[in-house]
Amino acid sequence: MPRYVARRLLWALALLVIVTAAVFAIFNLLPTADPAALRAGRAATPEEVEQTRRALGLDDPAAVRFVRYVAGVFTPLEGGPLNLGTSIDRNGEPVRAIILDRLPATAFLVAGAVVLWIAIAIPVGTVSALRRRSALDRTTMIATLALVSAPVFWLGLVALYLFADDVGVIGIFPGIGAYGAAGSVFAKAWALVLPWIVLAAATAALYARYVRSQMIDVMDEDYIRTARAKGLPERQVILGHGLRAAITPVITLLGLDVAVLLAGNAILTESVFNIPGVGRELVTGIERADFELVQGIVLFGALVIVVFNLLVDIAYAYLDPRVRYR
């Protein structure tokens, strides 16, 4: 196990450097606009733009700027670690501070959605697998297919139309902008009920179908028949042997999905409900042409995905010893 973890750790570090280089190349070598001109402002003269370019070190060779950038991200040098630059639109506020300020909202949104979709997907997928080809199984699979096919922004708008207390027909839950106005943790949790449901709906449907497929395969294995032949209670056979084996691959999906959402992929949900999270900040940065902010959020998201992928590999190897010997 230690050797496997060491190999995965080295691979993750190499991948982090590769990802950082890719992000740097995209935003610096293939720019859509001149960063110095953006920082200097629209009314800046050519002389002021050049002065800004020298002040930011943008007149240095690309290799020098890349080394400086990597040093700022991974080491205590150049204002690091995790120095992701400074915002153009916010008078030089560090991008790292902006992300850390918005990250709790995104983390709270993602955490609640994960709990909700796991609590729905595992029982639904298990029951559908045990009663396959029944009316319940067919109804469940049709419903999950519909939810998987529905766009998140459409579900959000429908949820607001039906259940938001300010514009909804029924008016049960807080609507747009309620999270930002909430004070206590409980008020924030109540404000996130609709976003949790919307964000979890499609993913819960996808996980339910995946759990069903895994359970169908597992319940046909020889060791399940052996467990039943030993006289074990059906409940123990299903939960202790079948579901335990079927749910292991779900960890891989769960880790990657959580990482992607934390990286800003909850952008549609945050935009529809006006939640001040990382995804919403990314939209703001794009709208305002905040080059440094967009670059920092993209790199932060990539780093989160790589780190979570490493954690998933380690967890999977711990649960399934066959993985570490491959």
PAFISE-166239 format. One record per residue (C-alpha): x negated, y, z; residue in one letter; residue number from 1. Coordinates in Angstrom, 2 decimals. Each point is the difference from the previous one (the first is absolute). Last residue first. Example, Ala and Ser with C-alpha at 12.3 -4.5 7.8 and 13.67 -1.06 7.14 Angstrom:
BEGIN
<atom X="-13.67" Y="-1.06" Z="7.14" residu="s" num="2"/>
<atom X="1.37" Y="-3.44" Z="0.66" residu="a" num="1"/>
This chain:
BEGIN
<atom X="1.89" Y="-3.94" Z="-10.80" residu="r" num="326"/>
<atom X="-0.74" Y="-0.86" Z="3.62" residu="y" num="325"/>
<atom X="1.63" Y="3.09" Z="1.55" residu="r" num="324"/>
<atom X="3.27" Y="-0.60" Z="-1.84" residu="v" num="323"/>
<atom X="0.50" Y="-3.56" Z="1.21" residu="r" num="322"/>
<atom X="0.15" Y="1.21" Z="3.60" residu="p" num="321"/>
<atom X="3.49" Y="1.52" Z="-0.59" residu="d" num="320"/>
<atom X="1.12" Y="2.29" Z="2.82" residu="l" num="319"/>
<atom X="-3.45" Y="1.45" Z="0.72" residu="y" num="318"/>
<atom X="-0.87" Y="0.22" Z="-3.69" residu="a" num="317"/>
<atom X="3.25" Y="1.87" Z="-0.63" residu="y" num="316"/>
<atom X="-0.72" Y="2.44" Z="2.81" residu="a" num="315"/>
<atom X="-3.49" Y="0.70" Z="-1.34" residu="i" num="314"/>
<atom X="1.22" Y="0.48" Z="-3.56" residu="d" num="313"/>
<atom X="2.84" Y="2.24" Z="1.20" residu="v" num="312"/>
<atom X="-2.41" Y="2.16" Z="1.99" residu="l" num="311"/>
<atom X="-2.22" Y="0.45" Z="-3.07" residu="l" num="310"/>
<atom X="2.99" Y="0.94" Z="-2.15" residu="n" num="309"/>
<atom X="1.01" Y="2.49" Z="2.67" residu="f" num="308"/>
<atom X="-3.41" Y="1.67" Z="-0.24" residu="v" num="307"/>
<atom X="0.08" Y="0.13" Z="-3.82" residu="v" num="306"/>
<atom X="3.55" Y="1.41" Z="-0.05" residu="i" num="305"/>
<atom X="-0.83" Y="2.65" Z="2.59" residu="v" num="304"/>
<atom X="-3.10" Y="1.07" Z="-1.93" residu="l" num="303"/>
<atom X="2.02" Y="0.38" Z="-3.21" residu="a" num="302"/>
<atom X="2.59" Y="2.09" Z="1.78" residu="g" num="301"/>
<atom X="-2.66" Y="2.27" Z="1.47" residu="f" num="300"/>
<atom X="-1.54" Y="0.40" Z="-3.46" residu="l" num="299"/>
<atom X="3.33" Y="1.02" Z="-1.52" residu="v" num="298"/>
<atom X="0.74" Y="2.31" Z="2.93" residu="i" num="297"/>
<atom X="-3.39" Y="1.71" Z="-0.31" residu="g" num="296"/>
<atom X="0.27" Y="0.48" Z="-3.76" residu="q" num="295"/>
<atom X="3.48" Y="1.48" Z="0.32" residu="v" num="294"/>
<atom X="-1.16" Y="2.37" Z="2.74" residu="l" num="293"/>
<atom X="-3.14" Y="1.06" Z="-1.87" residu="e" num="292"/>
<atom X="1.83" Y="0.84" Z="-3.24" residu="f" num="291"/>
<atom X="2.85" Y="1.98" Z="1.57" residu="d" num="290"/>
<atom X="1.90" Y="0.62" Z="-3.23" residu="a" num="289"/>
<atom X="2.97" Y="1.35" Z="1.98" residu="r" num="288"/>
<atom X="2.48" Y="-2.61" Z="-1.24" residu="e" num="287"/>
<atom X="-2.59" Y="-2.76" Z="0.22" residu="i" num="286"/>
<atom X="-0.91" Y="0.92" Z="3.58" residu="g" num="285"/>
<atom X="3.66" Y="0.17" Z="1.00" residu="t" num="284"/>
<atom X="0.63" Y="-3.46" Z="-1.46" residu="v" num="283"/>
<atom X="-2.98" Y="-1.34" Z="1.94" residu="l" num="282"/>
<atom X="1.33" Y="1.60" Z="3.15" residu="e" num="281"/>
<atom X="3.29" Y="-1.87" Z="-0.47" residu="r" num="280"/>
<atom X="-1.94" Y="-3.24" Z="-0.26" residu="g" num="279"/>
<atom X="-2.03" Y="0.73" Z="3.13" residu="v" num="278"/>
<atom X="3.06" Y="0.76" Z="2.10" residu="g" num="277"/>
<atom X="2.16" Y="3.04" Z="0.70" residu="p" num="276"/>
<atom X="3.34" Y="-1.78" Z="-0.57" residu="i" num="275"/>
<atom X="2.20" Y="1.86" Z="-2.47" residu="n" num="274"/>
<atom X="2.58" Y="-2.83" Z="-0.24" residu="f" num="273"/>
<atom X="-0.31" Y="-0.45" Z="-3.77" residu="v" num="272"/>
<atom X="-3.72" Y="0.90" Z="-0.04" residu="s" num="271"/>
<atom X="-0.95" Y="-2.30" Z="2.86" residu="e" num="270"/>
<atom X="1.89" Y="-2.88" Z="-1.57" residu="t" num="269"/>
<atom X="-1.61" Y="0.62" Z="-3.38" residu="l" num="268"/>
<atom X="-3.52" Y="0.38" Z="1.41" residu="i" num="267"/>
<atom X="0.07" Y="-3.18" Z="2.06" residu="a" num="266"/>
<atom X="-2.89" Y="-1.01" Z="-2.25" residu="n" num="265"/>
<atom X="-2.24" Y="2.40" Z="1.90" residu="g" num="264"/>
<atom X="-2.88" Y="-2.12" Z="1.22" residu="a" num="263"/>
<atom X="2.09" Y="-1.10" Z="2.96" residu="l" num="262"/>
<atom X="2.43" Y="-1.62" Z="-2.45" residu="l" num="261"/>
<atom X="-2.80" Y="-1.73" Z="-1.90" residu="v" num="260"/>
<atom X="-1.56" Y="-1.26" Z="3.22" residu="a" num="259"/>
<atom X="3.31" Y="-1.34" Z="1.29" residu="v" num="258"/>
<atom X="0.63" Y="-1.78" Z="-3.29" residu="d" num="257"/>
<atom X="-3.50" Y="-1.51" Z="-0.02" residu="l" num="256"/>
<atom X="0.28" Y="-1.35" Z="3.53" residu="g" num="255"/>
<atom X="3.52" Y="-1.31" Z="-0.51" residu="l" num="254"/>
<atom X="-0.75" Y="-1.75" Z="-3.27" residu="l" num="253"/>
<atom X="-2.96" Y="-1.86" Z="1.48" residu="t" num="252"/>
<atom X="1.91" Y="-0.79" Z="3.16" residu="i" num="251"/>
<atom X="2.82" Y="-1.49" Z="-2.07" residu="v" num="250"/>
<atom X="-2.35" Y="-2.83" Z="-0.96" residu="p" num="249"/>
<atom X="0.21" Y="-1.28" Z="3.62" residu="t" num="248"/>
<atom X="3.80" Y="0.10" Z="0.18" residu="i" num="247"/>
<atom X="0.58" Y="-3.32" Z="-1.70" residu="a" num="246"/>
<atom X="-2.25" Y="-1.99" Z="2.33" residu="a" num="245"/>
<atom X="1.58" Y="1.36" Z="3.19" residu="r" num="244"/>
<atom X="3.46" Y="-0.19" Z="-1.55" residu="l" num="243"/>
<atom X="-0.26" Y="-3.72" Z="-0.71" residu="g" num="242"/>
<atom X="-1.83" Y="-1.38" Z="3.03" residu="h" num="241"/>
<atom X="1.08" Y="1.71" Z="3.19" residu="g" num="240"/>
<atom X="3.10" Y="1.77" Z="-1.29" residu="l" num="239"/>
<atom X="1.54" Y="-2.62" Z="-2.29" residu="i" num="238"/>
<atom X="-1.26" Y="-3.16" Z="1.69" residu="v" num="237"/>
<atom X="0.63" Y="1.44" Z="3.46" residu="q" num="236"/>
<atom X="3.61" Y="0.86" Z="-0.90" residu="r" num="235"/>
<atom X="0.47" Y="-3.42" Z="-1.57" residu="e" num="234"/>
<atom X="-0.91" Y="-1.65" Z="3.30" residu="p" num="233"/>
<atom X="-3.00" Y="-2.33" Z="-0.29" residu="l" num="232"/>
<atom X="0.86" Y="-3.67" Z="-0.53" residu="g" num="231"/>
<atom X="-3.38" Y="-1.16" Z="-1.23" residu="k" num="230"/>
<atom X="1.54" Y="-0.51" Z="-3.44" residu="a" num="229"/>
<atom X="0.92" Y="3.69" Z="-0.09" residu="r" num="228"/>
<atom X="-3.62" Y="0.98" Z="0.59" residu="a" num="227"/>
<atom X="-1.13" Y="-2.48" Z="-2.64" residu="t" num="226"/>
<atom X="2.46" Y="1.43" Z="-2.53" residu="r" num="225"/>
<atom X="-1.41" Y="3.47" Z="0.71" residu="i" num="224"/>
<atom X="-3.54" Y="-1.38" Z="-0.29" residu="y" num="223"/>
<atom X="0.79" Y="-1.35" Z="-3.46" residu="d" num="222"/>
<atom X="0.90" Y="3.41" Z="-1.46" residu="e" num="221"/>
<atom X="3.48" Y="0.75" Z="-1.37" residu="d" num="220"/>
<atom X="0.75" Y="2.56" Z="2.73" residu="m" num="219"/>
<atom X="-3.13" Y="1.92" Z="-0.99" residu="v" num="218"/>
<atom X="1.00" Y="0.62" Z="-3.61" residu="d" num="217"/>
<atom X="3.52" Y="1.18" Z="0.86" residu="i" num="216"/>
<atom X="-1.39" Y="2.11" Z="2.85" residu="m" num="215"/>
<atom X="-2.46" Y="1.77" Z="-2.30" residu="q" num="214"/>
<atom X="2.69" Y="0.89" Z="-2.54" residu="s" num="213"/>
<atom X="2.38" Y="1.24" Z="2.70" residu="r" num="212"/>
<atom X="-2.76" Y="2.03" Z="1.63" residu="v" num="211"/>
<atom X="-0.75" Y="1.66" Z="-3.36" residu="y" num="210"/>
<atom X="3.66" Y="0.78" Z="-0.70" residu="r" num="209"/>
<atom X="0.38" Y="1.48" Z="3.47" residu="a" num="208"/>
<atom X="-3.22" Y="1.98" Z="-0.44" residu="y" num="207"/>
<atom X="1.30" Y="1.67" Z="-3.16" residu="l" num="206"/>
<atom X="3.33" Y="0.84" Z="1.62" residu="a" num="205"/>
<atom X="-1.73" Y="1.39" Z="3.07" residu="a" num="204"/>
<atom X="-2.21" Y="2.11" Z="-2.27" residu="t" num="203"/>
<atom X="2.98" Y="1.48" Z="-1.85" residu="a" num="202"/>
<atom X="1.87" Y="0.91" Z="3.18" residu="a" num="201"/>
<atom X="-2.88" Y="0.98" Z="2.30" residu="a" num="200"/>
<atom X="-0.63" Y="3.50" Z="-1.38" residu="l" num="199"/>
<atom X="3.69" Y="0.84" Z="-0.13" residu="v" num="198"/>
<atom X="0.79" Y="-1.43" Z="3.43" residu="i" num="197"/>
<atom X="-2.99" Y="1.69" Z="1.62" residu="w" num="196"/>
<atom X="0.81" Y="3.30" Z="-1.71" residu="p" num="195"/>
<atom X="3.58" Y="-0.20" Z="1.36" residu="l" num="194"/>
<atom X="-1.08" Y="-0.74" Z="3.56" residu="v" num="193"/>
<atom X="-2.85" Y="2.52" Z="-0.04" residu="l" num="192"/>
<atom X="1.83" Y="2.86" Z="1.75" residu="a" num="191"/>
<atom X="0.91" Y="-2.35" Z="2.86" residu="w" num="190"/>
<atom X="-3.69" Y="-0.90" Z="0.40" residu="a" num="189"/>
<atom X="-0.93" Y="3.71" Z="0.01" residu="k" num="188"/>
<atom X="2.60" Y="0.69" Z="2.67" residu="a" num="187"/>
<atom X="-1.31" Y="-2.91" Z="2.06" residu="f" num="186"/>
<atom X="-3.56" Y="1.28" Z="-0.31" residu="v" num="185"/>
<atom X="1.06" Y="3.42" Z="1.20" residu="s" num="184"/>
<atom X="0.22" Y="3.19" Z="-2.04" residu="g" num="183"/>
<atom X="1.87" Y="-0.46" Z="-3.27" residu="a" num="182"/>
<atom X="-0.07" Y="2.83" Z="-2.56" residu="a" num="181"/>
<atom X="-2.57" Y="-1.66" Z="-2.25" residu="g" num="180"/>
<atom X="1.87" Y="-3.30" Z="0.15" residu="y" num="179"/>
<atom X="3.36" Y="1.54" Z="-0.86" residu="a" num="178"/>
<atom X="-1.24" Y="1.48" Z="-3.29" residu="g" num="177"/>
<atom X="2.72" Y="-1.66" Z="-2.10" residu="i" num="176"/>
<atom X="2.64" Y="-1.95" Z="1.90" residu="g" num="175"/>
<atom X="0.67" Y="-1.17" Z="3.54" residu="p" num="174"/>
<atom X="2.25" Y="-3.08" Z="0.24" residu="f" num="173"/>
<atom X="3.77" Y="-0.49" Z="0.20" residu="i" num="172"/>
<atom X="1.55" Y="2.28" Z="-2.63" residu="g" num="171"/>
<atom X="2.61" Y="-2.10" Z="-1.80" residu="i" num="170"/>
<atom X="0.13" Y="2.04" Z="-3.20" residu="v" num="169"/>
<atom X="-3.51" Y="1.33" Z="0.42" residu="g" num="168"/>
<atom X="-1.18" Y="3.63" Z="-0.27" residu="v" num="167"/>
<atom X="-1.02" Y="0.96" Z="3.54" residu="d" num="166"/>
<atom X="0.40" Y="-3.22" Z="1.98" residu="d" num="165"/>
<atom X="-1.67" Y="-2.10" Z="-2.71" residu="a" num="164"/>
<atom X="1.79" Y="-3.35" Z="-0.48" residu="f" num="163"/>
<atom X="1.55" Y="-0.27" Z="-3.45" residu="l" num="162"/>
<atom X="-1.68" Y="2.63" Z="-2.17" residu="y" num="161"/>
<atom X="-3.28" Y="-0.32" Z="1.90" residu="l" num="160"/>
<atom X="-0.03" Y="-3.77" Z="-0.46" residu="a" num="159"/>
<atom X="0.82" Y="0.38" Z="-3.70" residu="v" num="158"/>
<atom X="-2.85" Y="2.50" Z="-0.41" residu="l" num="157"/>
<atom X="-2.43" Y="-2.30" Z="1.77" residu="g" num="156"/>
<atom X="1.09" Y="-3.04" Z="-1.97" residu="l" num="155"/>
<atom X="-0.57" Y="1.97" Z="-3.21" residu="w" num="154"/>
<atom X="-3.47" Y="1.12" Z="1.17" residu="f" num="153"/>
<atom X="-0.90" Y="-3.58" Z="0.80" residu="v" num="152"/>
<atom X="0.96" Y="-1.31" Z="-3.43" residu="p" num="151"/>
<atom X="2.42" Y="-2.97" Z="0.05" residu="a" num="150"/>
<atom X="-1.32" Y="-3.19" Z="-1.64" residu="s" num="149"/>
<atom X="-1.22" Y="-1.57" Z="3.25" residu="v" num="148"/>
<atom X="3.34" Y="0.82" Z="1.64" residu="l" num="147"/>
<atom X="2.00" Y="-1.64" Z="-2.80" residu="a" num="146"/>
<atom X="-2.21" Y="-3.09" Z="0.04" residu="l" num="145"/>
<atom X="0.42" Y="-0.25" Z="3.77" residu="t" num="144"/>
<atom X="3.78" Y="0.11" Z="-0.33" residu="a" num="143"/>
<atom X="0.02" Y="-2.65" Z="-2.73" residu="i" num="142"/>
<atom X="-2.29" Y="-2.18" Z="2.12" residu="m" num="141"/>
<atom X="2.23" Y="0.32" Z="3.04" residu="t" num="140"/>
<atom X="3.16" Y="-0.80" Z="-1.90" residu="t" num="139"/>
<atom X="-1.60" Y="-3.06" Z="-1.61" residu="r" num="138"/>
<atom X="-1.31" Y="-1.29" Z="3.33" residu="d" num="137"/>
<atom X="3.30" Y="0.57" Z="1.78" residu="l" num="136"/>
<atom X="1.93" Y="-1.75" Z="-2.77" residu="a" num="135"/>
<atom X="-2.33" Y="-2.98" Z="0.35" residu="s" num="134"/>
<atom X="-2.79" Y="-0.79" Z="-2.45" residu="r" num="133"/>
<atom X="-2.49" Y="0.04" Z="2.84" residu="r" num="132"/>
<atom X="1.26" Y="-0.29" Z="3.54" residu="r" num="131"/>
<atom X="-3.32" Y="-0.48" Z="1.79" residu="l" num="130"/>
<atom X="-1.74" Y="2.39" Z="-2.38" residu="a" num="129"/>
<atom X="2.70" Y="2.66" Z="0.35" residu="s" num="128"/>
<atom X="-0.13" Y="-0.28" Z="3.79" residu="v" num="127"/>
<atom X="-3.77" Y="0.48" Z="0.00" residu="t" num="126"/>
<atom X="0.02" Y="2.93" Z="-2.41" residu="g" num="125"/>
<atom X="2.71" Y="1.82" Z="1.96" residu="v" num="124"/>
<atom X="-1.66" Y="-0.66" Z="3.36" residu="p" num="123"/>
<atom X="-3.45" Y="1.11" Z="-1.23" residu="i" num="122"/>
<atom X="1.12" Y="2.97" Z="-2.09" residu="a" num="121"/>
<atom X="2.15" Y="1.88" Z="2.50" residu="i" num="120"/>
<atom X="-2.29" Y="0.28" Z="3.02" residu="a" num="119"/>
<atom X="-2.97" Y="0.37" Z="-2.36" residu="i" num="118"/>
<atom X="1.73" Y="2.87" Z="-1.84" residu="w" num="117"/>
<atom X="0.90" Y="1.82" Z="3.19" residu="l" num="116"/>
<atom X="-3.33" Y="-0.35" Z="1.77" residu="v" num="115"/>
<atom X="-1.81" Y="1.17" Z="-3.15" residu="v" num="114"/>
<atom X="2.36" Y="2.98" Z="-0.47" residu="a" num="113"/>
<atom X="-0.58" Y="1.14" Z="3.58" residu="g" num="112"/>
<atom X="-3.76" Y="-0.20" Z="-0.36" residu="a" num="111"/>
<atom X="0.01" Y="1.75" Z="-3.40" residu="v" num="110"/>
<atom X="1.94" Y="3.04" Z="1.19" residu="l" num="109"/>
<atom X="-2.02" Y="0.31" Z="3.20" residu="f" num="108"/>
<atom X="-3.25" Y="-0.32" Z="-1.95" residu="a" num="107"/>
<atom X="1.14" Y="2.62" Z="-2.54" residu="t" num="106"/>
<atom X="0.93" Y="2.45" Z="2.74" residu="a" num="105"/>
<atom X="-3.22" Y="-0.74" Z="1.91" residu="p" num="104"/>
<atom X="-2.11" Y="0.54" Z="-3.18" residu="l" num="103"/>
<atom X="0.99" Y="3.63" Z="-0.64" residu="r" num="102"/>
<atom X="-2.37" Y="1.64" Z="2.50" residu="d" num="101"/>
<atom X="-2.73" Y="-2.53" Z="-0.73" residu="l" num="100"/>
<atom X="0.33" Y="0.79" Z="-3.71" residu="i" num="99"/>
<atom X="-0.18" Y="3.77" Z="0.55" residu="i" num="98"/>
<atom X="-2.98" Y="-0.32" Z="2.36" residu="a" num="97"/>
<atom X="-1.90" Y="-2.13" Z="-2.52" residu="r" num="96"/>
<atom X="0.78" Y="2.49" Z="-2.76" residu="v" num="95"/>
<atom X="-1.86" Y="2.64" Z="1.98" residu="p" num="94"/>
<atom X="1.69" Y="3.43" Z="-0.09" residu="e" num="93"/>
<atom X="-1.84" Y="2.24" Z="-2.51" residu="g" num="92"/>
<atom X="2.60" Y="2.70" Z="-0.41" residu="n" num="91"/>
<atom X="2.98" Y="-2.30" Z="-0.38" residu="r" num="90"/>
<atom X="0.42" Y="-0.28" Z="-3.78" residu="d" num="89"/>
<atom X="-3.53" Y="-1.10" Z="-0.79" residu="i" num="88"/>
<atom X="-0.05" Y="-2.64" Z="2.71" residu="s" num="87"/>
<atom X="-3.39" Y="-1.04" Z="1.31" residu="t" num="86"/>
<atom X="-2.03" Y="-3.12" Z="-0.71" residu="g" num="85"/>
<atom X="0.59" Y="-3.62" Z="0.89" residu="l" num="84"/>
<atom X="-2.46" Y="-0.17" Z="2.89" residu="n" num="83"/>
<atom X="0.74" Y="-3.47" Z="1.32" residu="l" num="82"/>
<atom X="-3.18" Y="-0.15" Z="2.04" residu="p" num="81"/>
<atom X="-1.02" Y="2.64" Z="-0.53" residu="g" num="80"/>
<atom X="-0.92" Y="3.69" Z="-0.07" residu="g" num="79"/>
<atom X="-2.74" Y="-0.49" Z="-2.57" residu="e" num="78"/>
<atom X="-1.69" Y="-2.69" Z="2.09" residu="l" num="77"/>
<atom X="1.82" Y="-2.10" Z="2.61" residu="p" num="76"/>
<atom X="0.23" Y="-2.80" Z="-2.60" residu="t" num="75"/>
<atom X="2.66" Y="-1.64" Z="-2.20" residu="f" num="74"/>
<atom X="2.03" Y="2.77" Z="-1.62" residu="v" num="73"/>
<atom X="-2.44" Y="2.90" Z="0.23" residu="g" num="72"/>
<atom X="-2.93" Y="-2.12" Z="-1.12" residu="a" num="71"/>
<atom X="2.04" Y="-1.27" Z="-2.94" residu="v" num="70"/>
<atom X="0.76" Y="3.59" Z="-1.07" residu="y" num="69"/>
<atom X="-3.61" Y="1.13" Z="0.32" residu="r" num="68"/>
<atom X="-1.17" Y="-2.98" Z="-2.03" residu="v" num="67"/>
<atom X="2.66" Y="0.78" Z="-2.61" residu="f" num="66"/>
<atom X="-0.93" Y="3.69" Z="-0.13" residu="r" num="65"/>
<atom X="-3.65" Y="-0.86" Z="-0.58" residu="v" num="64"/>
<atom X="0.89" Y="-2.48" Z="-2.74" residu="a" num="63"/>
<atom X="2.32" Y="2.52" Z="-1.69" residu="a" num="62"/>
<atom X="-2.78" Y="2.58" Z="-0.26" residu="p" num="61"/>
<atom X="0.47" Y="3.16" Z="2.11" residu="d" num="60"/>
<atom X="2.13" Y="2.87" Z="-1.31" residu="d" num="59"/>
<atom X="2.94" Y="-1.20" Z="2.07" residu="l" num="58"/>
<atom X="-1.88" Y="0.81" Z="3.21" residu="g" num="57"/>
<atom X="3.07" Y="1.62" Z="1.52" residu="l" num="56"/>
<atom X="-1.73" Y="3.36" Z="0.39" residu="a" num="55"/>
<atom X="-1.49" Y="-0.26" Z="-3.49" residu="r" num="54"/>
<atom X="3.42" Y="-0.62" Z="-1.57" residu="r" num="53"/>
<atom X="1.55" Y="2.78" Z="2.06" residu="t" num="52"/>
<atom X="-2.60" Y="2.43" Z="-1.32" residu="q" num="51"/>
<atom X="0.67" Y="-1.24" Z="-3.53" residu="e" num="50"/>
<atom X="3.73" Y="0.60" Z="0.46" residu="v" num="49"/>
<atom X="-0.65" Y="3.43" Z="1.47" residu="e" num="48"/>
<atom X="-2.12" Y="0.94" Z="-3.02" residu="e" num="47"/>
<atom X="2.66" Y="-1.27" Z="-2.39" residu="p" num="46"/>
<atom X="2.52" Y="2.29" Z="1.75" residu="t" num="45"/>
<atom X="2.54" Y="-1.39" Z="2.44" residu="a" num="44"/>
<atom X="3.71" Y="0.78" Z="-0.45" residu="a" num="43"/>
<atom X="1.04" Y="-3.65" Z="-0.16" residu="r" num="42"/>
<atom X="-1.82" Y="-0.97" Z="3.16" residu="g" num="41"/>
<atom X="-3.62" Y="-0.75" Z="0.92" residu="a" num="40"/>
<atom X="0.84" Y="-3.54" Z="1.16" residu="r" num="39"/>
<atom X="1.81" Y="-0.91" Z="-3.19" residu="l" num="38"/>
<atom X="-2.73" Y="1.53" Z="-2.16" residu="a" num="37"/>
<atom X="-2.65" Y="-1.93" Z="1.91" residu="a" num="36"/>
<atom X="1.96" Y="-3.24" Z="-0.34" residu="p" num="35"/>
<atom X="0.23" Y="0.46" Z="-3.81" residu="d" num="34"/>
<atom X="3.08" Y="-1.82" Z="-1.23" residu="a" num="33"/>
<atom X="1.03" Y="-3.44" Z="-1.26" residu="t" num="32"/>
<atom X="-3.28" Y="-1.43" Z="1.22" residu="p" num="31"/>
<atom X="-1.72" Y="-3.02" Z="-1.55" residu="l" num="30"/>
<atom X="-3.41" Y="0.10" Z="1.69" residu="l" num="29"/>
<atom X="1.25" Y="1.37" Z="3.31" residu="n" num="28"/>
<atom X="3.42" Y="-1.45" Z="0.78" residu="f" num="27"/>
<atom X="-0.26" Y="-3.31" Z="-1.84" residu="i" num="26"/>
<atom X="-3.70" Y="-0.47" Z="0.69" residu="a" num="25"/>
<atom X="0.37" Y="0.65" Z="3.73" residu="f" num="24"/>
<atom X="2.94" Y="-2.41" Z="0.22" residu="v" num="23"/>
<atom X="-1.98" Y="-2.71" Z="-1.80" residu="a" num="22"/>
<atom X="-3.10" Y="0.56" Z="2.13" residu="a" num="21"/>
<atom X="2.06" Y="-0.22" Z="3.19" residu="t" num="20"/>
<atom X="1.60" Y="-3.21" Z="-1.24" residu="v" num="19"/>
<atom X="-3.40" Y="-1.52" Z="-0.75" residu="i" num="18"/>
<atom X="-1.33" Y="1.04" Z="3.42" residu="v" num="17"/>
<atom X="3.02" Y="-1.49" Z="1.75" residu="l" num="16"/>
<atom X="-0.33" Y="-3.18" Z="-2.07" residu="l" num="15"/>
<atom X="-3.57" Y="-0.47" Z="1.19" residu="a" num="14"/>
<atom X="1.11" Y="0.44" Z="3.60" residu="l" num="13"/>
<atom X="2.87" Y="-2.45" Z="-0.50" residu="a" num="12"/>
<atom X="-2.32" Y="-2.60" Z="-1.54" residu="w" num="11"/>
<atom X="-2.35" Y="0.30" Z="2.95" residu="l" num="10"/>
<atom X="2.90" Y="-0.42" Z="2.41" residu="l" num="9"/>
<atom X="1.37" Y="-3.00" Z="-1.90" residu="r" num="8"/>
<atom X="-3.36" Y="-1.72" Z="0.17" residu="r" num="7"/>
<atom X="-0.41" Y="0.77" Z="3.70" residu="a" num="6"/>
<atom X="3.52" Y="-1.26" Z="0.76" residu="v" num="5"/>
<atom X="-0.73" Y="-3.27" Z="-1.83" residu="y" num="4"/>
<atom X="-3.29" Y="-0.41" Z="1.84" residu="r" num="3"/>
<atom X="1.71" Y="0.64" Z="3.35" residu="p" num="2"/>
<atom X="2.73" Y="-2.61" Z="-0.82" residu="m" num="1"/>
